[in-house]
Amino acid sequence: MKDFKGIYPALLTPYDENDRINEKSLEKLIEMNIAKGVDGFYVGGSTGEAFLLSHEERKEVYKLVSDIVKGRVNLIAHVGAIGTKLTLDLAQYAESVGFDAVSSVAPFYYGFSYDEIRDFYFDIANNTSVPMLLYYVPVLVNSKLGVDGLSEFLESDRFMGVKYTSNDFFGLERLKAKYPDKVVFNGFDELLLSGLTMGADGGIGSTYNCFAEKYVEMYKCFKEGNLARCQELQKEANDIIDALCKVGVFAGEKEILNMMGMDFGTPRKPFKGLNDEQKAFLRSKVEYLL
């Protein structure tokens, strides 16, 4: 199995003036982040507005990203959908265009039982050849998994690990202690250093799109034991994250990339773009990055 540790931007999805996927802007973002030293990309997740894209658009993004990356870094496709058939179709397509792993949130909305969620995950894992990364995000998906439930999957060779988007770091540490050979990615950008100290193997993050260099350096400094510099970098990241939370995270991230000349547009409705006052406020916080 490939080494999946490190820093992975959860890719944003850019749109052009006709609300179609903007290939040129996507390529600019990917090339910028590869140059900054990221280890891979997490494609088609929450940050990528997965559930605001059509099924075919999600496939289009996988193909575009794979064609742009050309094997230079690892690619993980988030393929989660509300049903097994839809998810499996996305997973098999992502594998066919060269992705190294697939990932999925648990099926949602209908209050599926644990047994139904377990069957969902094993149906995907057993009908694809690439490893699978669980996406644990209890704040958004009340999946009945819990830390104990994750263990059943990590016992299987089909599951390479977990994208752990929770601030329950006791649970993260217990999972990593029990399964030291599995990959555990920290999911909350503002808590990357906290996750690393409790055993995370890296991070998958939304704001990594805009300033991956801070997270790449933090990961490097952590491995070197330079905790003081890690704390400085986390504070710098959190200052920007604090501003993003005030204006809207996805719209704010896209606006930062617009400021960088990448033409990322705004998120799809019902998300709103930023007004002039919000743009000016955000620019004042990120001017040094541009």
Rosetta silent file (secondary structure, phi, psi, omega in degrees, C-alpha in Angstrom):
SEQUENCE: MKDFKGIYPALLTPYDENDRINEKSLEKLIEMNIAKGVDGFYVGGSTGEAFLLSHEERKEVYKLVSDIVKGRVNLIAHVGAIGTKLTLDLAQYAESVGFDAVSSVAPFYYGFSYDEIRDFYFDIANNTSVPMLLYYVPVLVNSKLGVDGLSEFLESDRFMGVKYTSNDFFGLERLKAKYPDKVVFNGFDELLLSGLTMGADGGIGSTYNCFAEKYVEMYKCFKEGNLARCQELQKEANDIIDALCKVGVFAGEKEILNMMGMDFGTPRKPFKGLNDEQKAFLRSKVEYLL
SCORE:     score description
SCORE:     0.000 S_00000001
   1 L     0.000  144.621  176.943    0.000    0.000    0.000 S_00000001
   2 L   -63.900  160.641  172.938    1.123    3.548   -0.712 S_00000001
   3 L   -84.646  113.628 -176.232    2.171    5.855    2.085 S_00000001
   4 L  -101.392   12.837 -178.071   -0.853    8.095    2.592 S_00000001
   5 L   -74.606  161.195  172.567    0.522   10.234    5.419 S_00000001
   6 E   118.021 -152.625 -171.446    0.931   13.997    5.232 S_00000001
   7 E  -109.924  122.894 -175.808   -0.972   17.076    4.097 S_00000001
   8 E  -127.878  108.243  170.485   -3.953   16.819    1.732 S_00000001
   9 E   -62.329  136.169  170.127   -6.024   19.812    0.622 S_00000001
  10 E   -85.830  100.817 -166.090   -9.720   18.972    0.388 S_00000001
  11 L   -59.629  134.221  168.046  -10.118   20.489   -3.057 S_00000001
  12 L   -75.474  158.536  177.069  -12.561   23.297   -3.708 S_00000001
  13 L  -110.818  116.934  178.723  -14.600   23.188   -6.924 S_00000001
  14 L   -88.278  147.387  176.365  -14.367   26.287   -9.151 S_00000001
  15 E  -121.601  149.612  175.700  -17.177   27.354  -11.493 S_00000001
  16 L   -90.513 -172.459 -176.015  -17.069   29.572  -14.556 S_00000001
  17 L   -65.635  -16.107  177.927  -19.570   32.312  -15.488 S_00000001
  18 L  -102.176   13.854  177.773  -21.936   29.625  -16.807 S_00000001
  19 L    64.949   28.150  173.257  -21.796   27.612  -13.560 S_00000001
  20 L  -102.493  160.943  179.367  -19.745   24.844  -15.152 S_00000001
  21 E   -59.667  128.466 -177.525  -16.607   23.284  -13.687 S_00000001
  22 L   -93.837   96.724 -174.692  -13.729   25.671  -14.383 S_00000001
  23 H   -62.292  -42.208 -176.810  -10.909   23.403  -15.534 S_00000001
  24 H   -63.567  -42.852  179.796   -8.281   26.145  -15.849 S_00000001
  25 H   -68.687  -36.572  177.081   -8.808   27.402  -12.306 S_00000001
  26 H   -62.859  -41.404  178.827   -8.787   23.870  -10.946 S_00000001
  27 H   -64.967  -41.307  178.033   -5.457   23.243  -12.661 S_00000001
  28 H   -60.019  -43.388 -179.700   -3.987   26.449  -11.239 S_00000001
  29 H   -64.045  -44.654 -179.445   -5.010   25.450   -7.729 S_00000001
  30 H   -63.156  -46.978 -178.506   -3.582   21.947   -8.066 S_00000001
  31 H   -64.322  -38.932  178.291   -0.276   23.153   -9.486 S_00000001
  32 H   -61.237  -43.359 -176.376    0.084   25.808   -6.787 S_00000001
  33 H   -75.799  -32.734  173.157   -0.428   23.259   -4.033 S_00000001
  34 H   -63.246  -41.085  178.525    1.863   20.638   -5.549 S_00000001
  35 H   -63.682  -28.708  178.900    4.548   23.339   -5.710 S_00000001
  36 L   -80.739   -8.110  173.374    3.958   24.026   -2.009 S_00000001
  37 L    98.222   21.393  178.042    4.713   20.404   -1.183 S_00000001
  38 L   -67.565  157.905 -177.441    1.360   18.776   -0.411 S_00000001
  39 L   -93.431  -13.007 -179.962    1.278   14.985   -0.315 S_00000001
  40 E   173.177 -173.031  179.541   -1.994   14.544   -2.145 S_00000001
  41 E  -134.200  142.864  173.087   -5.553   15.767   -2.638 S_00000001
  42 E  -104.644  114.033 -164.968   -8.898   14.758   -1.178 S_00000001
  43 E  -111.692  131.415  174.404  -11.296   15.258   -4.067 S_00000001
  44 L    82.173   27.910  179.581  -15.061   15.706   -4.072 S_00000001
  45 L   -94.433 -158.381 -179.823  -15.649   16.098   -0.367 S_00000001
  46 L   -58.030  -44.985  179.943  -17.633   18.609    1.681 S_00000001
  47 L   -61.886  -33.223  179.183  -15.275   21.419    0.661 S_00000001
  48 L   -80.710    7.915  179.224  -15.746   20.454   -2.977 S_00000001
  49 L    59.238   40.975 -174.157  -19.523   20.928   -2.608 S_00000001
  50 H   -50.936  -41.779 -173.568  -20.087   17.270   -3.416 S_00000001
  51 H   -87.545    5.823  171.241  -23.768   17.338   -2.614 S_00000001
  52 H  -107.154    0.029  177.004  -24.345   20.434   -4.736 S_00000001
  53 L  -100.884  151.914  172.105  -22.890   18.735   -7.831 S_00000001
  54 L   -73.193  164.860  178.128  -24.696   16.355  -10.139 S_00000001
  55 H   -57.008  -43.239 -179.103  -23.554   12.745  -10.299 S_00000001
  56 H   -70.499  -33.560  176.865  -21.919   13.391  -13.663 S_00000001
  57 H   -66.198  -36.971  177.680  -20.227   16.557  -12.444 S_00000001
  58 H   -61.708  -41.786  176.734  -18.664   14.614   -9.593 S_00000001
  59 H   -64.789  -39.475  179.176  -17.224   12.184  -12.132 S_00000001
  60 H   -58.798  -42.688  179.565  -16.038   15.102  -14.266 S_00000001
  61 H   -63.472  -44.270  178.571  -14.070   16.491  -11.333 S_00000001
  62 H   -56.440  -46.856 -176.537  -12.404   13.108  -10.659 S_00000001
  63 H   -65.608  -44.112 -179.863  -11.318   12.823  -14.287 S_00000001
  64 H   -61.105  -47.162 -177.834  -10.042   16.391  -14.492 S_00000001
  65 H   -62.962  -44.589 -179.838   -8.025   16.109  -11.287 S_00000001
  66 H   -61.747  -42.116 -179.771   -6.509   12.774  -12.293 S_00000001
  67 H   -65.877  -34.222 -179.823   -5.546   14.121  -15.725 S_00000001
  68 H   -75.302  -43.730 -174.713   -3.933   17.200  -14.169 S_00000001
  69 H   -71.974  -40.148  177.770   -2.056   15.398  -11.389 S_00000001
  70 L    53.134   41.479  172.740   -0.747   12.556  -13.569 S_00000001
  71 L    78.212    7.305 -175.924    0.370   10.473  -10.595 S_00000001
  72 L   -73.225  -30.283  176.133    2.610   13.121   -9.016 S_00000001
  73 L  -138.044  168.942 -179.858    0.826   12.971   -5.648 S_00000001
  74 E   -71.399  149.006  177.378   -1.752   10.691   -4.027 S_00000001
  75 E  -128.068  126.859  175.727   -5.424   11.100   -4.853 S_00000001
  76 E  -118.096  124.563 -179.822   -8.316   10.151   -2.573 S_00000001
  77 E   -97.668  122.638  169.137  -11.845   10.429   -3.986 S_00000001
  78 E   -80.955  123.447 -173.488  -14.715   11.166   -1.666 S_00000001
  79 L  -119.896   10.610 -174.492  -17.564    9.155   -3.171 S_00000001
  80 L   -60.475  138.946  174.868  -20.175    9.409   -0.420 S_00000001
  81 L  -150.230  174.199 -174.409  -23.829    9.559   -1.396 S_00000001
  82 L   -74.531  -19.919 -177.888  -27.084    8.700    0.298 S_00000001
  83 L  -125.461  156.900 -178.302  -27.363    5.295   -1.367 S_00000001
  84 H   -64.522  -43.900 -176.272  -25.091    2.331   -1.976 S_00000001
  85 H   -60.900  -46.062  179.941  -25.667    2.176   -5.741 S_00000001
  86 H   -64.019  -43.895 -178.040  -24.737    5.817   -6.299 S_00000001
  87 H   -64.869  -44.087 -179.154  -21.699    5.591   -4.041 S_00000001
  88 H   -64.339  -38.762  178.531  -20.405    2.400   -5.623 S_00000001
  89 H   -61.928  -42.647  177.912  -20.755    3.851   -9.116 S_00000001
  90 H   -66.002  -40.576 -178.895  -18.655    6.864   -8.093 S_00000001
  91 H   -63.813  -45.143 -178.967  -16.089    4.662   -6.347 S_00000001
  92 H   -67.917  -34.222  177.086  -15.625    2.376   -9.326 S_00000001
  93 H   -67.859  -45.527  179.550  -15.353    5.358  -11.655 S_00000001
  94 H   -58.822  -42.399  176.866  -12.741    7.055   -9.466 S_00000001
  95 H   -61.329  -40.369 -176.311  -10.731    3.836   -9.416 S_00000001
  96 H   -66.800  -25.496 -179.653  -10.999    3.551  -13.199 S_00000001
  97 L   -99.864    8.766  167.637   -9.479    7.014  -13.739 S_00000001
  98 L   107.634   12.797  177.703   -6.534    6.392  -11.462 S_00000001
  99 L   -70.890  149.549 -175.491   -7.395    7.361   -7.903 S_00000001
 100 L   -88.601  -20.486 -179.393   -5.326    5.709   -5.184 S_00000001
 101 E  -160.685  162.095  174.176   -8.091    5.386   -2.599 S_00000001
 102 E  -123.701  159.917 -177.339  -11.762    6.167   -2.033 S_00000001
 103 E  -145.651  155.345  179.598  -13.511    7.644    0.975 S_00000001
 104 E  -156.715  141.178  163.830  -17.089    8.132    2.084 S_00000001
 105 L   -70.088  162.320  173.482  -19.265    9.620    4.746 S_00000001
 106 L   -70.973  151.829  175.448  -21.839    7.237    6.161 S_00000001
 107 L   -59.343  143.870 -167.074  -25.258    7.305    4.467 S_00000001
 108 L  -129.177 -176.619  174.058  -27.365   10.036    6.027 S_00000001
 109 L    76.573  -48.426 -173.028  -30.827   11.624    6.394 S_00000001
 110 L   -87.714    1.527  179.855  -32.867    8.453    6.925 S_00000001
 111 L    66.972   46.357 -178.180  -31.348    7.490   10.264 S_00000001
 112 L   -59.678  147.136  178.249  -29.834    4.242    9.020 S_00000001
 113 L   -73.338  165.819  177.607  -29.007    1.608   11.616 S_00000001
 114 H   -60.050  -42.188 -179.948  -25.460    0.622   12.449 S_00000001
 115 H   -61.574  -38.336  179.018  -25.917   -2.681   10.591 S_00000001
 116 H   -68.606  -39.501  177.347  -27.083   -0.817    7.488 S_00000001
 117 H   -65.947  -41.838  177.869  -24.128    1.563    7.678 S_00000001
 118 H   -59.891  -46.316 -179.867  -21.734   -1.367    8.141 S_00000001
 119 H   -63.172  -38.135  177.671  -23.175   -3.116    5.081 S_00000001
 120 H   -56.963  -51.416 -176.922  -22.914    0.112    3.082 S_00000001
 121 H   -65.130  -42.824 -179.075  -19.214    0.463    3.783 S_00000001
 122 H   -70.977  -30.282  174.959  -18.369   -3.171    3.145 S_00000001
 123 H   -62.439  -40.447  178.775  -20.391   -3.177   -0.095 S_00000001
 124 H   -70.101  -49.300 -175.622  -18.221   -0.319   -1.375 S_00000001
 125 H   -62.994  -37.613 -175.686  -14.953   -1.720   -0.048 S_00000001
 126 L   -81.941   -7.427  179.717  -15.564   -5.236   -1.333 S_00000001
 127 L  -117.292   18.957  170.430  -16.471   -4.090   -4.840 S_00000001
 128 L  -135.035  161.985 -177.686  -13.446   -1.872   -5.441 S_00000001
 129 L  -101.961  -19.705 -179.258   -9.747   -2.711   -5.453 S_00000001
 130 L   -83.082  155.625  178.772   -8.310    0.472   -3.986 S_00000001
 131 L   -65.063  158.149 -178.189   -8.169    0.992   -0.207 S_00000001
 132 E  -117.928  137.924  177.797  -11.005    2.804    1.543 S_00000001
 133 E  -110.922  118.873  175.229  -10.793    5.676    4.010 S_00000001
 134 E   -66.092  145.958  175.879  -13.703    6.120    6.401 S_00000001
 135 E  -115.829  103.752 -177.250  -14.944    9.696    6.758 S_00000001
 136 E  -100.727  109.539 -177.119  -15.976   10.250   10.362 S_00000001
 137 L  -140.889   73.658 -173.120  -17.705   13.624   10.789 S_00000001
 138 L   -62.240  -24.606  179.513  -20.258   13.360   13.612 S_00000001
 139 L   -66.029  -24.731 -179.374  -21.002   17.096   13.658 S_00000001
 140 L  -110.551  -32.540 -176.277  -22.582   16.746   10.184 S_00000001
 141 L  -124.785  105.385  178.239  -23.507   13.064    9.878 S_00000001
 142 L   -80.496   83.355 -166.056  -25.099   11.405   12.899 S_00000001
 143 L   -95.972   -0.496 -178.644  -24.103    7.975   11.670 S_00000001
 144 L    66.147   12.548 -179.426  -24.278    5.893   14.862 S_00000001
 145 L   -75.382  -65.770 -175.066  -20.675    4.865   14.229 S_00000001
 146 H    70.021  167.363 -178.674  -18.804    6.308   17.171 S_00000001
 147 H   -62.645  -40.771  179.459  -15.201    5.517   17.930 S_00000001
 148 H   -63.957  -39.965  179.943  -16.030    1.961   18.977 S_00000001
 149 H   -64.928  -31.741  178.850  -17.957    1.381   15.763 S_00000001
 150 H   -62.920  -28.980 -176.202  -15.010    2.482   13.656 S_00000001
 151 H   -61.149  -34.954 -179.028  -12.961   -0.357   15.105 S_00000001
 152 H   -60.605  -35.824  179.291  -14.995   -2.995   13.289 S_00000001
 153 H   -76.266  -40.275 -176.766  -13.925   -1.515    9.966 S_00000001
 154 H   -69.892  -14.769  172.798  -10.310   -0.973   10.914 S_00000001
 155 L   -68.970  -21.797 -175.811  -10.025   -4.672   11.730 S_00000001
 156 L   -91.875  141.921  177.117  -10.443   -5.298    7.991 S_00000001
 157 L   -67.390  -16.321 -178.250   -7.609   -4.990    5.481 S_00000001
 158 L   -73.714  -18.027 -177.530  -10.015   -3.252    3.087 S_00000001
 159 E  -109.515  120.449 -175.278  -10.021   -0.084    5.202 S_00000001
 160 E   -84.250  -17.832 -179.283   -6.811    1.899    5.296 S_00000001
 161 E   161.676 -153.974 -171.930   -7.901    4.312    8.022 S_00000001
 162 E  -139.386  136.622  162.168  -10.103    7.253    8.980 S_00000001
 163 E   -89.177  107.951 -166.524  -10.547   10.916    8.117 S_00000001
 164 E  -103.290   92.697 -177.461  -11.287   11.931   11.683 S_00000001
 165 L  -101.324   79.198 -178.375  -13.229   15.208   11.748 S_00000001
 166 L  -156.554  153.433  174.680  -13.943   15.500   15.449 S_00000001
 167 L   -97.810   15.262  173.820  -12.455   17.285   18.444 S_00000001
 168 L   -84.601   82.592 -175.184  -12.659   14.106   20.520 S_00000001
 169 H   -76.711  -18.574  170.159   -8.900   13.618   20.626 S_00000001
 170 H   -62.516  -44.478  177.499   -9.173   10.932   23.270 S_00000001
 171 H   -62.899  -41.540  178.089  -11.018    8.886   20.666 S_00000001
 172 H   -60.392  -47.003 -178.592   -8.397    9.676   18.019 S_00000001
 173 H   -62.633  -39.990 -179.824   -5.592    8.603   20.335 S_00000001
 174 H   -65.666  -40.195  177.444   -7.402    5.377   21.256 S_00000001
 175 H   -63.107  -46.320 -177.775   -7.938    4.484   17.596 S_00000001
 176 H   -67.565  -35.350  178.217   -4.310    5.158   16.701 S_00000001
 177 H   -66.434  -37.941 -178.110   -3.081    3.224   19.757 S_00000001
 178 H   -78.080  -32.319 -176.735   -5.227    0.232   18.820 S_00000001
 179 L  -128.257   69.344 -174.920   -4.466    0.398   15.083 S_00000001
 180 L   -63.741  -21.749 -178.940   -0.965    1.896   14.737 S_00000001
 181 L   -89.384   -4.557  177.479   -0.655    0.687   11.143 S_00000001
 182 L   -90.870  152.645  179.689   -3.835    2.444    9.996 S_00000001
 183 E   -88.041  127.712  174.830   -3.809    6.031    8.705 S_00000001
 184 E  -120.688  113.431  177.995   -5.671    8.575   10.816 S_00000001
 185 E   -94.454  133.543  170.274   -6.089   12.014    9.244 S_00000001
 186 E   -71.548  140.602 -175.813   -7.007   15.009   11.362 S_00000001
 187 L  -108.319  -24.477  179.795  -10.051   16.745    9.886 S_00000001
 188 L   -92.704  117.327 -176.358  -10.408   20.119   11.614 S_00000001
 189 H   -56.429  -42.473 -175.554   -7.879   22.607   10.188 S_00000001
 190 H   -69.712   -7.579 -177.702   -7.874   24.746   13.319 S_00000001
 191 H  -125.064   23.243 -178.551   -6.883   21.696   15.378 S_00000001
 192 H   -58.253  -47.601 -178.766   -4.237   20.087   13.186 S_00000001
 193 H   -61.197  -39.609  176.937   -1.506   20.460   15.787 S_00000001
 194 H   -59.646  -44.952  179.052   -3.799   18.985   18.446 S_00000001
 195 H   -63.444  -41.912  179.546   -4.470   15.996   16.196 S_00000001
 196 H   -61.836  -41.433 -178.846   -0.789   15.482   15.447 S_00000001
 197 H   -66.342  -23.123  179.505    0.101   15.464   19.125 S_00000001
 198 L   -98.162    8.631  171.130   -2.492   12.728   19.709 S_00000001
 199 L   114.210   -0.839  179.556   -1.177   10.528   16.911 S_00000001
 200 L   -60.114  147.256 -177.668   -2.699   11.740   13.636 S_00000001
 201 L   -92.194    5.670 -176.879   -0.654   10.893   10.545 S_00000001
 202 E   150.750 -163.183 -178.308   -1.411   14.186    8.818 S_00000001
 203 E  -144.572  151.484  170.025   -4.408   16.257    7.883 S_00000001
 204 E  -119.299  119.737 -172.063   -7.078   16.713    5.255 S_00000001
 205 E  -144.524  154.249 -177.677   -8.281   20.284    5.276 S_00000001
 206 L   -75.418  -48.467 -178.548  -10.329   22.921    3.565 S_00000001
 207 L   -73.178   -7.770  174.955   -8.125   25.967    4.183 S_00000001
 208 H   -59.131  -28.654  177.661   -5.153   23.985    2.912 S_00000001
 209 H   -53.279  -40.653 -169.476   -6.344   25.116   -0.543 S_00000001
 210 H   -92.790  -35.714 -177.825   -5.360   28.707    0.242 S_00000001
 211 H  -143.648   58.636 -179.503   -2.287   28.469    2.461 S_00000001
 212 H   -59.581  -26.833 -176.804   -1.013   24.901    2.384 S_00000001
 213 H   -58.949  -32.922  178.808    2.504   26.135    3.083 S_00000001
 214 H   -66.995  -41.703 -178.158    1.613   26.729    6.739 S_00000001
 215 H   -75.553  -36.854  175.884    0.335   23.183    7.186 S_00000001
 216 H   -61.459  -44.612  178.549    3.180   21.601    5.209 S_00000001
 217 H   -67.475  -38.947  179.466    5.685   23.416    7.438 S_00000001
 218 H   -61.250  -43.942  179.836    3.727   22.549   10.583 S_00000001
 219 H   -62.907  -42.812  178.566    3.771   18.863    9.695 S_00000001
 220 H   -63.955  -46.752 -179.405    7.509   19.014    8.975 S_00000001
 221 H   -65.007  -34.816  178.240    8.273   20.903   12.187 S_00000001
 222 H   -64.022  -44.501  179.272    6.195   18.491   14.219 S_00000001
 223 H   -64.348  -28.094  178.946    8.166   15.525   12.905 S_00000001
 224 H   -86.273   -5.971  178.923   11.371   17.417   13.767 S_00000001
 225 L    83.699   15.408 -178.812   10.142   18.134   17.295 S_00000001
 226 L   -92.073   75.936 -174.578    9.931   21.919   16.844 S_00000001
 227 H   -67.017  -34.823 -179.294    6.713   22.404   18.801 S_00000001
 228 H   -60.671  -44.162  178.697    7.194   26.151   19.287 S_00000001
 229 H   -67.798  -36.756  176.479    7.188   26.773   15.530 S_00000001
 230 H   -57.991  -43.773 -179.628    4.177   24.469   15.155 S_00000001
 231 H   -64.622  -39.002  177.144    2.274   26.603   17.639 S_00000001
 232 H   -61.606  -45.627 -178.369    3.184   29.777   15.750 S_00000001
 233 H   -66.479  -39.412  178.174    1.964   28.280   12.486 S_00000001
 234 H   -64.329  -39.288  177.170   -1.280   27.022   14.010 S_00000001
 235 H   -63.877  -43.245  178.956   -1.957   30.498   15.396 S_00000001
 236 H   -60.229  -44.437  178.399   -1.289   32.077   12.001 S_00000001
 237 H   -63.160  -42.936 -176.028   -3.680   29.616   10.363 S_00000001
 238 H   -69.533  -28.350  174.886   -6.297   30.138   13.052 S_00000001
 239 H   -61.218  -41.431  178.830   -6.208   33.909   12.672 S_00000001
 240 H   -73.371  -41.631  178.934   -7.304   33.433    9.057 S_00000001
 241 H   -60.060  -39.065  177.321   -9.783   30.668    9.930 S_00000001
 242 H   -58.943  -42.918  178.010  -11.355   32.998   12.493 S_00000001
 243 H   -66.023  -41.199  178.915  -11.894   35.579    9.751 S_00000001
 244 H   -61.779  -39.520  179.407  -13.314   32.939    7.404 S_00000001
 245 H   -63.646  -27.473 -179.401  -15.803   31.833   10.041 S_00000001
 246 H   -76.774  -26.382 -175.898  -17.054   35.420   10.253 S_00000001
 247 H  -110.200  -13.855 -174.624  -17.784   35.698    6.513 S_00000001
 248 L   113.412  115.861 -168.025  -18.568   32.098    5.502 S_00000001
 249 H   -63.668  -54.638 -175.432  -15.848   29.506    5.121 S_00000001
 250 H   -66.461  -43.802  178.252  -16.389   28.148    1.601 S_00000001
 251 H   -63.971  -37.821  179.376  -17.281   31.530    0.103 S_00000001
 252 H   -67.187  -41.949  178.225  -14.335   33.077    1.920 S_00000001
 253 H   -62.598  -42.707  179.082  -11.868   30.473    0.703 S_00000001
 254 H   -64.509  -35.783  179.339  -13.046   30.954   -2.865 S_00000001
 255 H   -67.222  -37.975  175.820  -12.706   34.710   -2.454 S_00000001
 256 H   -59.819  -43.648  178.833   -9.089   34.319   -1.286 S_00000001
 257 H   -67.589  -34.904  173.331   -8.370   32.296   -4.432 S_00000001
 258 H   -60.323  -41.292  178.045  -10.168   34.935   -6.512 S_00000001
 259 H   -62.541  -29.112  178.664   -7.805   37.485   -4.938 S_00000001
 260 L   -82.667    0.736  176.703   -4.930   35.268   -6.061 S_00000001
 261 L    86.040   24.350 -175.821   -6.223   35.505   -9.637 S_00000001
 262 L   -99.998   -5.897  175.283   -7.665   32.013   -9.937 S_00000001
 263 L    55.325   65.179 -178.528  -11.292   32.845  -10.828 S_00000001
 264 L   -95.770   -6.018  178.843  -13.023   30.466   -8.409 S_00000001
 265 L    66.951 -149.053  178.386  -16.375   32.207   -8.407 S_00000001
 266 L  -125.206  164.745  174.687  -18.697   31.625   -5.457 S_00000001
 267 L   -65.137  161.280  178.121  -20.205   28.479   -3.936 S_00000001
 268 L   -73.865  150.235  175.676  -23.445   27.217   -5.386 S_00000001
 269 L   -61.486  144.700   16.462  -26.754   28.291   -3.939 S_00000001
 270 L   -85.767    4.119  171.123  -28.102   28.194   -1.348 S_00000001
 271 L   -60.145  148.924  176.878  -24.625   29.334   -0.229 S_00000001
 272 L  -109.278  149.273  171.621  -24.122   33.056   -0.666 S_00000001
 273 L   -77.824  179.170 -178.720  -21.085   34.875   -1.976 S_00000001
 274 L   -89.873  145.968  172.623  -19.456   37.693   -0.018 S_00000001
 275 L   -84.280  175.875 -174.821  -20.572   41.319   -0.137 S_00000001
 276 H   -61.717  -37.949 -179.844  -18.106   44.173   -0.610 S_00000001
 277 H   -65.460  -41.986  178.911  -17.731   44.769    3.121 S_00000001
 278 H   -67.071  -39.275  178.001  -16.951   41.117    3.781 S_00000001
 279 H   -62.189  -43.068 -179.931  -14.454   41.017    0.921 S_00000001
 280 H   -65.121  -41.276  178.000  -12.638   44.060    2.280 S_00000001
 281 H   -61.472  -46.671 -178.659  -12.547   42.567    5.782 S_00000001
 282 H   -64.608  -41.837  179.335  -11.171   39.269    4.491 S_00000001
 283 H   -59.391  -37.502 -179.433   -8.556   40.995    2.324 S_00000001
 284 H   -63.942  -24.410 -178.193   -7.304   42.876    5.377 S_00000001
 285 H   -91.448  -21.370 -174.184   -6.615   39.546    7.082 S_00000001
 286 H  -120.869    8.732 -175.475   -4.943   37.739    4.171 S_00000001
 287 H   -51.487  -38.701 -176.071   -3.182   40.565    2.289 S_00000001
 288 H   -68.981  -16.147  179.837    0.239   39.135    3.176 S_00000001
 289 H   -84.560  -20.712 -168.077   -0.636   35.844    1.467 S_00000001
 290 L   -81.601    0.000    0.000   -1.478   37.384   -1.910 S_00000001
